[in-house]
Amino acid sequence: MLKLNLDLGDRRAVHAVNKRRNQVTPEALRRVADIAKAHPKREGARSDALVSDEAYDAIEDALDVNHRTAQRWVKRAREAGLL
């Protein structure tokens, strides 16, 4: 594992960038909901799935996020009443 010798100010700066990067905006949640609605679940899909696999793929591509982030954002869009 690579260990960097960062002082406290550097560590705070890295933390601030990571925290900001992981925040989702209301506009992004609306886009997630729009994309999910455009890709409905197909017959025989898992009943516990929030959206279709195609919707997750489209969200990942459109918003340039990984699969786990797409899942988390779909969950937040649902909690916000957008799905």
Buried (B, 14 or more C-beta within 10 A) or exposed (E): EEEEEEEEEEEEEEEEEEEEEEEBEEEBBEBBBEBBEEBEBEEEEEEEEBBBBBBBBBBBEBBEBEEEBBBBBBBBBBEBEBB
